[in-house]
């Protein structure tokens, strides 16, 4: 236990040190150094609230529970199937007035199939939520960088360091730290900058994909609504169909 606690303290100290170094490097960068003091504070405030990607995918517990139901249903079906004929007849005699064991086996098979199918559907929705959150996070952070004139580059800009880490990448890493993200990688920071810049400069984001009367919905708005539909419990109710 002491080793675990010591490791946690060491990790916390390392993260605090990284945060300090990031803030210092960002403030010293050419693009941020010339900003007014209140603009610098606002930049860091927006970055601190800009990361919305979770380390653990949503609905993981639901998937595990469904997989256990499927596994238990299969195990019980197999157990009934391995009963001696005499014991099966005896059990059918005692409980046959409600449901015969053969019908219970059929129900267990159907339960196993439905649980597996539902877990598969949720996994698909889970992947969609992660993808949409990643896109939203990338665009929001890069939009913040553009607001304050921070170059949205991952290499060869004037704010680059000897480790090939740009100010934009440091800003993303700061956002990840502020959100207490567990997995901190410069590759992730670079990917977020690239994705966000691609989305901001993509004309298809502003294209109207749906129109009803005076209401026009762009691709970006449709994507945002799709994420809300996926995340909100009252919308995220799945029914299996034949």
Secondary structure as UniProt FT lines:
FT   HELIX           2..28
FT   HELIX           30..33
FT   HELIX           37..48
FT   TURN            58..59
FT   HELIX           60..81
FT   HELIX           85..95
FT   TURN            96..98
FT   HELIX           101..147
FT   TURN            148..149
FT   TURN            158..159
FT   TURN            162..163
FT   HELIX           167..178
FT   TURN            179..180
FT   HELIX           186..200
FT   HELIX           203..206
FT   STRAND          208..212
FT   TURN            213..214
FT   STRAND          215..218
FT   HELIX           219..231
FT   TURN            233..235
//
